[in-house]
Amino acid sequence: RVYVAPGNAGTPLSDRIVRMRDLSIEDHASLTSWCRQTAIDLVVVGPEVPLANGIADSLASANVRCFGPTSKAAQIESSKAFAKAFMHRHNIPTARWKVFGVDEVESACKYIDEAKEEKVVVKANGLAAGKGVVVASNRDDAKRAVKDMLQNKRFGSAGESILVEEYLEGEEFSALAFCDGQTIALMPPSQDHKRLLDDNEGPNTGGMGANSPCPQISNDLLNMIQ
C-alpha cells in the first residue's frame, strides 16, 4: 500500500494508493509519529522544500527509513550560492558568478554594467519553485531583475540574496544519479523546458514539460560526467 501526502487528482485512481490530504508534510513531529504508528517501511520525499527543512533528518532520528538527502546535503539544491561554492572548491566546471545581498543593489547593477557580455543571468539564491531565474537579454533587463528580487521582494526570502551569472549558450540538460554514499548509478539524461512561450521565449516557469533520453547528448559526455 502506498500513502501519498498531500496527493493530487490522479492519486485515487488506484485502489493501492491512499491520499492523505490532512497529513502535513510541514509538521515533522506529527508526520514522524504517524509513520511509526502506521509502520511505514520507506518514505520517498519528492519536493525540495521539505528536504531543505530537514524532513529526512527528522525521520532518520526516529528510525524511519527515508529516500532523500539530509538538510545539509539538500543545500546543493536549496542554495545556489552553496552549490556554486561547492563546484568551485571541487573544480567542477560552472558559469562565472557573484553573490549579492539585499543591501547590494547598486553593487550588483555596477557588476552587470561592467560585465563583458550584454546577456547575463540573474538568480534568486533560494527555492522559488523553479521560477527564480531571469535570463536577461540586455543589461537593463538584468538590472530590473536585480531590483525586482532584492528591493521588491518578488521571491520573498528566496531572493534575499541573488547570483549574477555568466550566460552560457548551448544545450542544457540534467544528469541525475542515485547514490548511497559509495556507489553512483547514473539515470538517463533529461531536458526540462522552462520558458513559457514557444521558440524559447518568455519568462521561466516551474517547467513546461520534459523529455528523456536526449539523443543529442553524446555517450562520451555522459561518461565524462559519470
C-alpha positions in Angstrom: 0.0 0.0 0.0 1.2 3.5 -0.9 0.2 6.6 1.1 0.6 9.9 -0.7 0.6 13.3 1.1 -1.0 15.6 0.1 -1.7 13.8 -3.3 -3.4 15.1 -6.4 -6.3 14.4 -8.7 -4.6 11.3 -10.0 -4.0 9.8 -6.6 -7.4 8.0 -6.1 -7.2 6.2 -9.5 -5.5 3.2 -7.9 -7.0 1.2 -5.0 -3.5 0.6 -3.7 -2.9 4.3 -3.2 -4.3 6.3 -0.3 -4.4 10.0 -0.5 -3.6 11.7 2.9 -5.0 15.2 2.5 -4.7 16.1 6.1 -1.2 14.8 6.8 1.0 17.8 6.9 4.5 17.4 5.5 5.5 20.6 7.3 4.8 19.2 10.8 7.7 16.9 11.1 6.9 15.6 14.6 3.3 14.6 13.6 4.5 13.1 10.3 7.2 11.1 12.0 4.8 9.9 14.7 2.2 8.8 12.0 4.9 6.9 10.1 5.9 5.0 13.2 2.3 4.2 14.2 1.4 3.1 10.6 4.6 1.0 10.3 5.8 2.8 7.2 8.7 0.9 5.6 10.0 3.7 3.4 9.3 7.4 2.9 10.1 8.8 -0.5 10.3 12.7 -0.5 9.6 14.4 -3.8 9.6 18.2 -3.2 12.8 20.0 -2.3 11.3 22.3 0.4 10.6 19.5 2.9 14.2 18.2 2.3 15.7 21.6 2.8 13.7 21.9 6.0 15.1 18.7 7.4 12.3 16.1 6.9 14.9 13.3 6.2 16.8 14.2 9.4 13.6 14.0 11.5 12.6 10.7 10.0 16.1 9.2 10.5 16.2 10.3 14.1 13.0 8.2 14.6 14.5 5.2 12.7 12.1 5.7 9.8 13.8 4.9 6.5 13.7 7.8 4.1 14.9 8.2 0.5 16.1 11.8 0.4 19.1 13.8 1.5 19.7 15.5 4.8 19.1 19.2 5.2 22.8 19.8 4.9 23.1 17.8 1.7 20.0 19.4 0.3 21.7 22.8 0.4 23.1 21.9 -3.1 19.6 22.4 -4.3 18.2 24.9 -1.8 21.0 27.4 -2.1 22.5 28.3 -5.5 25.4 30.1 -3.7 26.2 27.0 -1.7 26.1 24.9 -4.9 28.4 27.4 -6.7 30.9 27.4 -3.9 30.8 23.6 -3.8 31.5 23.4 -7.5 34.3 25.9 -7.2 36.0 24.0 -4.3 35.9 20.7 -6.3 36.9 22.1 -9.7 33.5 21.3 -11.3 33.0 23.5 -14.4 30.4 26.1 -13.9 29.5 29.6 -15.2 31.2 32.6 -13.6 29.1 34.1 -10.9 28.9 36.6 -8.0 26.6 36.8 -5.0 24.9 39.9 -3.8 22.9 40.6 -0.7 19.7 42.6 -0.1 21.8 45.8 0.5 23.9 45.4 -2.5 21.6 46.5 -5.3 24.0 49.2 -6.6 26.9 46.9 -6.5 25.0 44.2 -8.5 24.0 46.8 -11.1 27.6 48.0 -11.4 28.8 44.4 -11.8 26.3 44.0 -14.6 27.4 47.2 -16.3 31.0 46.1 -16.2 30.3 42.6 -17.5 32.0 41.7 -20.7 28.8 40.3 -22.3 25.4 42.0 -22.7 23.5 38.9 -21.7 23.6 37.7 -18.1 21.5 35.5 -15.8 20.0 36.7 -12.5 19.0 34.1 -10.0 17.3 34.1 -6.6 19.6 32.2 -4.3 16.8 30.2 -2.5 14.0 28.0 -3.6 11.4 29.7 -5.8 9.5 26.7 -7.4 11.8 26.8 -10.4 10.8 30.4 -11.3 13.6 32.3 -9.6 15.8 32.7 -12.7 15.8 35.5 -15.2 17.7 35.1 -18.4 18.3 38.7 -19.3 19.0 39.6 -22.9 20.5 43.0 -22.1 21.9 44.9 -19.1 18.7 47.0 -18.5 16.6 43.8 -18.1 19.2 42.3 -15.8 19.2 45.4 -13.6 15.5 45.4 -13.4 15.6 41.7 -12.3 18.1 42.6 -9.6 15.8 45.3 -8.2 12.7 43.2 -8.6 14.3 40.4 -6.4 16.2 42.5 -3.9 14.1 45.6 -3.5 10.6 44.5 -4.5 10.9 41.0 -2.8 9.5 39.2 -5.8 10.5 35.9 -4.4 10.3 36.6 -0.7 13.0 35.1 1.4 14.3 33.1 -1.5 15.5 36.4 -3.1 17.2 37.9 0.0 20.4 37.2 -1.9 20.9 36.7 -5.6 23.5 35.5 -8.1 24.5 37.3 -11.2 25.9 34.7 -13.5 27.6 34.4 -16.8 25.2 33.5 -19.7 26.2 30.2 -21.4 24.9 29.4 -24.9 24.1 25.8 -25.8 22.1 22.7 -24.9 21.0 22.4 -21.3 20.2 19.0 -19.8 20.0 17.3 -16.4 22.1 14.2 -15.4 20.8 12.8 -12.1 22.1 9.9 -10.2 21.3 7.6 -7.3 24.0 7.5 -4.7 24.3 5.5 -1.4 27.5 7.4 -0.3 29.8 5.0 -2.1 28.2 3.9 -5.4 26.8 6.1 -8.1 24.2 4.9 -10.6 23.5 7.5 -13.4 20.0 7.8 -14.7 19.2 8.7 -18.4 19.7 12.4 -19.2 16.6 14.6 -19.5 15.8 18.1 -20.7 13.4 20.4 -18.9 11.7 23.1 -20.9 11.4 26.1 -18.6 10.4 29.1 -20.8 6.7 29.9 -21.0 6.4 30.5 -24.7 7.4 28.8 -28.0 10.9 29.3 -29.5 12.5 29.7 -26.1 10.7 32.9 -25.3 9.0 34.3 -22.2 9.8 34.0 -18.5 11.0 30.9 -16.8 8.3 28.6 -15.3 8.4 25.7 -12.9 8.5 23.5 -16.1 6.5 23.3 -19.3 7.5 19.7 -20.0 10.5 17.4 -20.2 11.9 14.7 -22.4 14.2 11.7 -21.8 16.5 10.4 -23.2 18.3 13.2 -25.0 19.8 11.9 -28.3 21.9 15.0 -28.8 23.9 14.2 -25.7 26.9 12.0 -26.6 28.0 8.9 -24.7 31.4 10.5 -24.3 29.9 13.4 -22.4 27.8 11.1 -20.2 30.9 9.0 -19.4 32.8 12.2 -18.5 30.0 13.2 -16.1 29.9 9.8 -14.5 
